Amino acid sequence: MTLTPALLRALAERASEVGLPRLGAVRLDHPGFAPARTALDRYLDEGFHGEMEFMTRTRTVRKDPSSMLPGARTAIVVAVPYRGEQSPIARYAQSADYHTVMHDRLEELETWLHARLPEARTLICVDTKPLLERTAAALSGLGFLGKHGCLIMPGLGSYVLLGALLCTAPLEAEAPDAVEASELHRVSWDACGQCTRCLDACPTQAFVAPGRLDPRRCISYLTIEHRGEIDPALADAMGERIAGCDVCQEVCPYNGGRERDARVPEVAWIGPPPGRPRTPDLVELANSGNARHRSFVKHTALRRIPRRALRRNALLALGNRAGPASKAEREAIEQAASDEDPLVRKAAKRARRRRTEG
């Protein structure tokens, strides 16, 4: 019961048919995981995780995925490209919830694999499972880790989502590793060369070094994971972003190819969420009620953001707009300024002050 090169090629063909156009595999005892485990310990020990306490709770499991699936020997990693446009919402969250879509596609892949390796046990991992998926993807040969920390895939850039299938079947012994452990980081920085566009462009200066991001300064963390007041200096730099940030990827040369979308089979794209278009209207979101909030985030990755945090984000974005506030904006800000929630009130008063003075 092994994952032979022939079986992996057939598996990759099936993956492409179900909307998973890139597939690689790496053994879980690959020595290339060691630097990533060390980096994870440093990240947590220095408190970079901020309020993401789930990172500390899952530290051990993240370093040893066989804790989730006893006997796991291999990670089969898949990648799905995404597209979108410049918006207050990051591109990956503009489509239907990738967690659900990729899980469904991986289930089809899992069924196919079990029909050929009935003794193998598997576990689907899509983001919410604690796995060093970017390292696994790089070690499996799918791409390399850029200075912004994202996986960059030749021909697709970094606008990709990752998922994995842990499997108890081992890779065939003579199958060569896609990337040797000692080569992983050298390949990364050689591929980026002297380019530091992603590091230089970050609005909040969140990178402390190539490949080292301090999430506590990152707009994605601040708008999605952070639950309290946002430091005024960081809020000033957020612009009109209310859910994530794409700046470090927007400036990356690997994302500049016009032919990129043509390389992606139509079945791979994740479509828009069902229902009416989710155009982010800051005025509406600033004072959205429970029903409006549920309607806006339903079937999207935005479900991660609580209503009060999304209202906070919308008010900060309104405060960052240039010029005097419109009538609708003034009314929304004034309504929020008397809200019972102190987090919302403070964001509204900041917006009122900035738009009045501006």
Secondary structure, DSSP 8 states (H G I E B T S, - for coil): --B-HHHHHHHHHHHHHTT--EEEEEETT-TTHHHHHHHHHHHHHTTTTTT-HHHHHTHHHHH-GGGTSTT--EEEEEEEE----SSSB-GGGSSS-HHHHHHHHHHHHHHHHHHH-TT--EEEE-SSS---HHHHHHHTTS-EE-TTSSEEBTTTBT-EEEEEEEESS-B-TTS--SS-GGGHHHHHHHHHTT--HHHHH-TT--EEETTEE-GGG-HHHHHHT--S---HHHHHHTTT--B---HHHHT-GGG--TTTGGGS-GGGS----SSS-----HHHHHT--HHHHHHHHTTSGGGGS-HHHHHHHHHHHHHHSSSS--HHHHHHHHHHHT-S-HHHHHHHHHHHHHHHH-
